[in-house]
Amino acid sequence: MNSLAETYRSQMRYGEAEPLYKSCLQVSEEFLGPKHKMTISFINNLGLLYHSQGRYDEAELFLNRCFKLSEEVLGLKHPSTFTIINNLAVLYRSMERYVEAESFYTLSIKLSEEVLGPKHPDTIRNTCNLALCYQFQGRYIEAESLYQRCLQVSEEYLGPKHPATLSVLLDYSVCLIMLKQVNNALLHLKKLEESMRYYAGDTLKATQQLKIRRKFMMSTSTFQSILYSIAFQSKNPSILAFAVDVILRWKCIQEQAEIIMNRLIHSSQDPKIVQVGKTIQNLRSQISIIHPIVDMNQLIQKLEQQEIKLAKLSNAYQKYLNKSYLTMNNIKQILPPQTAVIELKQYIHFNFKTLKIEDVYLAAALIMPNAADTLLEDLGPMKNFLVLIEKVRKTENRQEKTFALKLLYSKLFGAFDKHIAKAKTIYISPDGMTHQISFARLILPDGRFWVQRHTLCRIQTSRDLLDPSKTINQGTLVAMGGIDYNKFPHKSLKTETYTSDDYSYKRAIKHTTEKIKSFDALQFSKNEVENIKMFYQLSQKKTPVIFRGTSANEYQLKQLKSTPHVLHLSTHGFYLESNEEDPDRPMLLSGLALAGCNLGLKGKKGPRNEDGILYAIEVAGLNLFDTELVVMSACDTGKGAIDYSEGVYGLLRAFRVAGAHNIMMTLWSLQDQSACDFLTNFYKTWLSKSNMTPLKALRQTQLSFIDQNKDSKLWAPYVLVCACWGGDCNEKKEN
């Protein structure tokens, strides 16, 4: 019961946690007695719960009662008593009763030094807490002295890259800012960031659970948020420049490491890597099977063990994290004339005047070729943008929508408008909920859609632009359309057999079957792939591979004989909103419907033991390296779980990890016929000229729909995410 209450408290479900804590306390007092150590622990837990809720008077009552009992029963020098003393100190600091907070912090340090020693991590942490208390009172000189002492001891006995040392370094840097020692603070922040990159590499490759790896990356947000807050409030050019470099170095680290690892799976000659790769692919396939008997934990545990083994063999995380030389100057030097890069970054704003965390804010950096400085703008609270995004999504009133789209452009990019007006191509790297914005249909001050003035290229991170020119696979078009969702292939398909622990028959993804009952046939899907086939065959002089009906199944896609030049999937896409704040495997929440999926939703399986649903986790294991273009002609393929700095966990990430250069996705539901019309026009435009790129073709197609006065909801959902310059992976840029 206590464990469940702790879980609820960690999830901020305080109303559900409180009665459980009270029940635990009541039972403990009745059966173990009012002075039993478990009873004392439950009193402490209730005090912490009330503190979390801001119910300070009740928290004080319970924690003081807890302290007196612990001192009486366990003694003043018992570790549990230490913890309670610290809890009281933190409470009084929250209540701004600094004299009492200081008294308890001082007592905690005294006891810790006596029992544990002056160099023990707990002693260091307690001393830092006292320094923080001084900082809240504006006693910065006293705080600085304590931080210096803590930093020296922590570096000497724990090491410069230990998490405790990094925590001290961050707090000390903030103190230096308050003392107006900006240059000194910047030196420490740079030292901190370098150490964090090495620590992150070791942690990511050694941490088994994906959920824990994701939480670790989110934990790095504290450093980044404080850095951005310092940059905007100090307006120091050196700190602003460093903040922009940090955006470049930290965005999408996990994704890029996963791309390296997946490439290794498909290209390595190392027998150890080959074997691990096969095991990972096998486990991903088993995890995706729907069956009424659930046994998820063992499968996921095995997969995570193999992923960590591959991470260690490839050292993929460290390869990216060690690129300390990367700065925005590297981007500036290679940007062609008349281009610009805009990096959006959300962070938690810390007010150094009030010393309080305020809200999630959005920042934007503008990088121009050979510009003297990089512009970094604080755009204000993220909630202001969410209101506008929701307004655009919901309103059917054309005038209201136009106003919201114009205001959204002004608030997001108005500060940069005069700088980018003469550019031709804008590269945009979104963050947070801005991933859900169709930038093409934002309205400029002159009343035009943004796509009418610029070619807009969406990227995951501006670091993509630093990669050397990529080669394009010389295969052919592979397309799936006119899919029969009600039938599996009629006979078993020949392939290599493999053995497994047969978890496929035990595993279930209940979430999918609860949210989706069936997929309807797409009337125009067959025409769409036939039109594309015709244009491709005429222009490329190659024979496309087309899968229709029951042949458009999971097996055919997973067992392609060669990597395609273009992969086109005309089908249903889905994203399942999770009730969990932080789902264990977000790549199981989105996918594509293939042959037989309606039977799969009922727990049936085809001849290859597949259910007809291609989850993002399976897509990530495909070999699409050097595929020029993947087109998902499906609804909501741009959606997914959104992580701090890692972007969207969904089909986009999956196809990126699989190796595709350019990915066309959709941000909202499509009409079957209009999707067929739009994509037929897109392919006709792209394939009609030898120098036409997918990005230019997308823009021209959108412009033609605008010229026909078609509603933006018909042309604006299509977004091209590029990993190459302007979507042209053959184009070479000169420094």
N, C-alpha and C positions, 0 to 999 in steps of 0.2 A: 504493500500500500504506500509506504514511504517513497519507494522507487518511482511509482506512478506519479505521486505528488511532485517529486523532483523533476520528472519529465515535463509535467504541466507547467511548472514554474519556469523551466528553461525555455518553454514555448510561449511564455507570457500569458498562459491560460490560468490566470490567478484565481478566478472564481471557482474553477474546478479543483485547483490545488488546495485551497484553504480548508474545505471540509475534510479532505483526506488527512492533512496535517493534524487537524484537531482530533480526528478519530484516533490517529496514531498516539497522540499525546494522552488522550483519555484512557486508552487501553494500557499504555505503558504505566501511567500513574496508578491504575487500578491493580495491575498484576505484578509489576516490578517495583513499584513504590515511587514516591515523588523525588527521591534523591538518587535514583539509579542513573547510570551514565547514559542509557538509551533515552530516558525521560529528558535529561538535560539536552541531549542532541535534538530531540523533537521541539523543545522550547526554542532552541537556537534557530531551527528551520522556520518556525513561525515568525520569529523576529525578522529574519532575512526576507521572508515573503512580504511582510508589512513594509519593510524598507523599500523593496522593489516597487510597491504600489504607491509609495509616497505617504504612507500612513505612519508618519514618523513617531507620533506619541505612543501608538501601540507597539511599534518596533522597539522604542526605547524601554518600555515597560518589560517586554519579554527578554530583551538582551541583557538588561541589568539584572533581572531575576536569574537568568542563565549564568551570568558571571559570578554572582554570589554563590549559587549552588556549586558551580564548577570549582571555585576557590575552596569551598568548604569540603567537598567530597574528593576532588582529584588533586587539589593543591595548586598554588599559584604558578608553579613551574612545570605544570603538565602541558603537553602540546595542545590539548583541547582547550585549555584555558587561554593559551597564547592566541588561538584562533578567535575565541570569543572577544578577547581584548581588542584585537584588530577590527572585528566586526563593529564593535562599539565606536572605535575611533573613526571608521569610515562613515558610520551613521551620523556622528556629530559633525563631521566635515560636510556631509550633505545638508545638514540642518544649519550650516554656517555658524555653529557654536565651536569656534576654533580653539578657544582656551581648553575646553574639555577634550576636544579631539587631540590637541597637542599633548595633554596629560596622559591619555591612553597610549598614544604613539610612543611617547618617551618611556612609559612603563614597559611596553612591548619590546623596545630596543634593549633596555636594561636587562630584562629577563632573558631575552634571546642571546645576548652577549655572555651572560653568566652560564647558561645551560648549554648552548650550542657553539658558542665562540664567536668572536667578532668577524670572522671571515666566512661564516656559514651563509648560504643563499637566503635563508629566512631573515637573517640579521640584515643583510644587504637590502632586501625588499622592504623590511620595516623602516630602515633608515631613509630609503627613497620615499616612502609614504609620508614620513615627517617632513621631508624636503618639499613634497607636493603641498602639504598643509601650509607650510611657510609661503609657498608660491601663491596660494589662494588668498593669503593675507597681504600680498604685496611685499613680503620680506624676502626679496630676491637675492640679496647678498648672502643671507644665512642659508637659503636654499642652494645657491651655487656651491658653497663650501661643502655641504653634505653630498651633493651630486658628484663633486670631484673626488671625494673620499670613496664613495660607492663605486664609481667608475674605475678607479685605480685598483681596488680590491677585487672587483668582479673580473677585470681583464687579467689580473695576475693569477687568480685561483680558478676561474671558470673558463677563461679564454675570451678573446676578442669577438668571436663569432657565436658565443653562447646566447640563447634567447634572453636570458636574464640581463646580460651585458647590453644587448641591443635595446632592451626596454629602458635601461638606465640612460643610454646614449640619447634616446628619443626625448625623454623627459628633460634631460640636461640641455638639449638643443632648444626646447621651448623656453626654458628658463633664460638662456642666453639671448633669445629674441626679446624677452621682456626687459632684459638689461641693455637693450639696444646694441648688443654685440653681434650684429648681423653677419659679418664676415666670418667670425669665429663659429657661429651657429651653422653657417653654410658648410664649413670644413667638416664639422661633425656629422651633418646630414649626409654629405657625400660618402664619408667613411661608413656610416650606417647602411646606406643603400648598397654599397659594394659588399659588405658583410652579409646583408640579407640575401643577395643573389646567390652567394655560395651556400648559405644555409638552406635556401629554398631548393637548390639543386639536390642537396643531400636528402632533404625531407621528402621531396616529391618522388624521388626514385626508390625510397625505402618505405614509403607509406602504402600499405596494401589497399585500404578501402578508398574508392573513388570519392565517397562522401567526405571523408576526412581530408583528402587532397584538395577538394573544392573548398572546404572550410578553411584550410590552411591558406589558400590563395586569398580568401576573403579577409583573413586576419592581417594580411599585408596591407590592407586598405587603411589601417590606422596610421601607419607611416605616411602613406600617400595623401590621405586626407589632411593630416597636419601640415604636410609640406605645401599642399595647394592653398590651405588657409593662410599659412605664413606668407606665401608668395603674393597673394592678393592684398593682404593687409599691410605688408611691409613695402610693396611696390618696388622692391629691390631688383634691378635688372638681372643680376647674377642668379638670384633665387628663382626668378621667373623663368630664365633660360634653363636652369636645372630641372624645374618642375616639368617643363615640356619634354626634356630628355627622358625623364622618368616615365612619362606616358608612352613614349616610343619603346622603351626597354621592357616594360611590364605587361603591356596589353597582349592578351591571347598567348601567353607563354605555354600553357598546357596544350592548347590546340596545335601549335607549331611543333612541339615535341612529339605529339601523337602522329602528326604527318610524317615525321622522320621515322618513327617506329613502324608505321604501316608500310612505308616504302621499303624498309629493311625486310619486312615479312615477305614481300613479293620479289625482292631483288638480291637479297644476301646469299652468298655461297657458304656462309658459316653454318655447319650442320646443327649447332646448338640453337641458333636463331631460327633456322628453318623449322626445326621440331617445335619450338615454342610457338612460332607463328601458326603452324597447323593446329596445335592444341587450342590456341585462342580462337581461331576461326570456327573450330568445332564447337567450342563452348558457346560462342555467340549465337550460333545456329540453334543450339539446344535451348538457350534462354528464351528465344523468340517463339517457341512452339506453345500454342494454346491447348490446354487439356484440363479437364475438371479437377484433377488431383494436383494439389499445390506442394511443391518442394523447391522453393527458390533459393534458400540460404546457401545450401551446399554448392549449387551451381555458381552463384555469384562469387562465393568465397574462392572457388577454384579459378574462376576467370581472373579475379583480382590478384591472386598469387602469380598467375602466368604473366599478367600485365606488368607486375613489379619485376619479375625475372627479366622480361624483355627490356624494361627501362634501365636495369642495371647493366645488361649486356650491351645496350646501344649507347648508354650515357647521354640519351637525347636531351634530357632537361638541362644538364650542365652545359651542353654545347650552345644552347641559346642563352642561358643565364650568364655565361662567361663573356658575352660580347659587350664588355664594358666600354669599348671604344665607340659604340653606336651613339650618335647624337643627332639632333635635328639638322645640324650642319651637313651631315652625310646626305640627308634628303634634299636639302637646298641645292647642293652641288650637282645633283643628277637630275633635278627637275628641268624639263624642257621649257623654253619660253612659252608664255601665255598659258601656264598651268598653275594650279594652286592645290594645296592639301589642307583639309580641315579635319582636325581630330577633336571629337567630342568626348568629354570625360566627366562622369558623375563622381561626386565625393561627398563626404560628410563635413559640413562647415563647422569649424571651431572658432568661436568668437574670443579673441585674446583680450578684449576689454572686460568682458563679463566672465571669462574663463569657463564658458559653457558651450556644450554641443547644441547646435541650433536645428539643422535640418539637412536633408540630402540636397545638394546643390549641383548645378551643371556648369562645367567650364568648356571653353572652346579655344583651340589653338589654330592659328593660320600660318602656314608655311608657304612662302613664295620663293621662286628661284632667285638665288643670289641676293636675297633681301638682307639688309644689315641686321635686323632683329626679327625674331619670331613673336607674333602678337598672341598674347594669352588673355582671354577675357573671362570674367566671372559673370555668368548669365543669370545667376539668382536661383531661388528654390526650384527644385525639379517638379514640385506639385503644380506650379503655374503652367508648366508645359503639359502635364498630364491632363489638366482641365481642358486645354485647347485640343489635344489629341483626341480626347473623348468627344468633344464638341464636333470635330470634323467627322468622327466615325458615326455618330448617332443622328445628327441633324439631316433632315431631308430638304430643309429650306435652302434654296440655292444662294440667296443673299447672305444668310447667316454663315453658310459654309465658306463662301468666298471671303467674308470678313475674318473668319477664324484662320483660314489658310494664309491670308496676308499678314495677320498678326503673328502667326507662328513663324513665318519667315523673318519678320522684323525682329522678334525676340531672340531667335536662334542665330541669325546671320546678319542682322542689320548693322552691327558694328564693323563687319568686314565688307559690306556691300561696295563701298567706293574702291576698295583695294582689289576686289575680284571682278569688277565690272568689265574690264577689257580682256580677261582671261577667256580661253576657249574651253578648256577642260578642268573640271573641279573633281578632285578625289575626296570622298567623304568617308570617314571612319566613325560610325555611330557608337553609342554606348548606352547601356540601360534601356529604357523604354523608347529611346529614339531609334532603336532598331525597327520599330513598328511604323515609322514615318515614311511615306512615299515622298521623297524630296522633290521628285519631278513635278509634282502638282502643287507645290507651294507657290504662292503668288507674290511676284515682285512688286516693288512700289509703283512701277509703271503699269501694273495690271496684267502683265503676261505671266504664264506659267514659267517656273524656273527653267524647265527643260527647253523652252523656246529661246532662252539666251545662252545656255551653256550645255555642253555634253557633261553629264553627271555620272561619275564612276564610283560605285560603292566598293569600299575595301574593308577588310576586317581590322587591319592595322597598317599604318604607313610603313612598317618594317617590311611588308610584302614588296614594296617598291625597290628595296635594296637588293633583292634577289637577282641573280643574273638572268638574262633572257632564257625562257624555258623552251624546250623543244615541243613540237606538236606531233602527236601520234598520227601515223599515216594510215590508220585503219579506215573504217567506213562508218556510215550512220547505222546505229542500232536504235530501233524505235519500237515502243509497245503502245498499242491502242486498240479500240474496239474489244476491250477485255470482257470475257465472260466471268462474272463474279460468282456465278451459281454452280460452276462445274470445275472440277480438277482435271488435269490431263487424264485420258482414258487408260493409258497403260504406263507401266513403269519405264523410266528412262534409263538407258545404260550409262553407268558411271562407275568409278572406283568405289568399292565398299570400304567402310571404316567401322571401327568398333568404338563403343563409348560405354559409359556406365548406365545408358538407357534413361537418363534423367528426362529426355524429351517427353516420355510418356507420363511423367510425374509433374512437370512444370506447368504453371498456368499464369496467364496475365489477366487476372479478373477485371482489372480496371478497364481494359479495352471492351470486353463483352458487356460490361455494365453500362458503358457510355454509348456504344455503337451497336445497333441491332442488325443493320444490313447496309450494303452499298447499292445504289440504283445504277442501272446501265446508263452509259453516256452515249447519247444518240449520235453526236457529231464527232466522237473520238476517232472512229474508223476513217472518216473523211479527212480528218486532220492529218493522220499519219500517212495516208495515201497522197495527199497534196505535198507534204514534206518530202516523201520518197521521190516524187516526180521531179521536184526542183533540185534535189540533191543529186539524183542520177544524171540529170542534164548538165549540171555545172561541174560536178566532180569526176564524172566518167567512171563512177564506181557503183557496184551493186549493193544497195542498202540491205540490211538484215532486218526484216519486219516480223514482229510477233503479234498475232491477233488471237482473239478467242481464248481457248484454253492453253495455247502455246505461250501466251504472255504470262508466264509463271515465275516463281522465285528461282527455281532450279536453272532455267535458261539464263537468267541474269547473272546468277552466281557462277555459272560454269561457262561463261563466254570464252571462246577459243583464243581470242585476241582482244587487246584493249581497243575500244571504239574511238574513232575520231570525234563523233558526236553521239551523245546518248539522249534520247527524247522519250519521256514517260508521260503519256496522256492518260491520266487516271484520277482517282480520288486520293487526296492527301488528308491527313488528320493530325490534330494536336489535342491531346487530352489534358485539360486543366487538372492539376493535382491538388488534392486536399492538403497534402503535406507541404509545409513551408520549404522544406529542403529534401526533395525526393532522392532516394539512394541512387537510382539509375534513371536520370532524366532522358536518356536516349531511348528508353522504352515507352516514352509518352507520345512520340510522333512516328509517322510511317506512311507507307503508300499501299493502296489496295491492288492486289494482283489476282490472277485467275484462282477461283475457288474460295476467295476470302469469306464469302457469306457462309459457306460450309465450315470454314475454319472458326468463325465466330460461334458456331454451335458445338465446337469441340471435335469436329471431324478433321481428318488429315488426308492429304493426297498421297500418291504412290511413293513420293520421296520423303514422307513423314513431315511435310510442310503444310502450313495453314493458310497460305495465300496472302499473308500480311507481311510486308517487308518493313521491319522496324529500322529506325535510324541506327541502332547498334549494329545491325547486319550490314547496312549500307557502308558503314565505316570500315568494314573489312574487305570491300570490293577492291579490285585492282583497276583504278581509273587514272593512273599516273600518266600525264601528258595527254589526257583527253581534253580537247580544246573547249568543249562546251557540253554542259549537262542542262537540259531544260526540263523542269518539273511543271508540266501543264496540269496543275492540280491545285485545289483550294488550300489556303493557309499553310503553304510549305515554308513560309518564312518565320513561322511561329516556333516557340520552344521555351524551355526554362532559361531565365536570364541570370547570369552570374556576374559578380563584380570582376571587371577586367577581362572576362573570358567570353563575353558576348552570349549568343543564343545557343543553348544545347538543344539541337534538333536536326532536321534534315540538312540544313545548310552546313552545319559543322561536320556532319557525317560525310557529305560529298567532298568537303574540303579535305578531311582526313584521308578519304579514299584516293585523293590525288588530282581531282579535276581542277583545271585552270580557271574556268569561268562557269558560274552557276546562275541560271535564271530561276527565280523563285517568285512566289506570289504572297502578298501581304493580307489578302482577304479572299472571300469566296468568289468563284468565277461562274459566269453563265456559260453553259456548254457551247452554244453556238457562237457567242462572242469570242470565247477563247479560241475556237477553231479559226474564226476570221482573223483575229489578231496575229496568231502564230503563223498562219499561212502567209500573211503579209510580211511578217518578220523574216521568215526563211527566204521568201522570194527576194526581199531587199538585200539580205546578207549574201545570198549565193549568186546574185546577178552580176556582181563586180568582183574582180580578183583582189582589189585593195580594200574591200569593205570588211570591217571588223564586227563582231557581234554587238559591241557597245554602240557603234555608229548606226548599225541596223536597227537596234532597239529604239534609239532616239528618232530616227527617221520614221519608223512605224508609228511612234507616239505622236509625232508632229502631223502625220497624215490623218490620224484620228482627230486631232485637235482642229485641223483645217476643215474636217467634215462636221465640226461642231458636236462631236460625240461626247457623252458624259465622261468625266474623268474616272469614274468608277470602272469603266470598261478598259481604259488603257493604263491607268496609274498603278494598278496592283503589281505589275511586272517590274521586277528589280533584278539587275545584273550585278552580281558580286564578282569582282575581278581579282586575279592574283598576278596580273600582267599589266604592263603599261597600256592603258586605254583598251584593255581587252585583247590586245594584239601581242601574242606571246612570241612572235618572231621579230618584233620591233626592237632594235638595239638603241640604247640611249648613250649619248656621249657625255662625259663629264665636262 
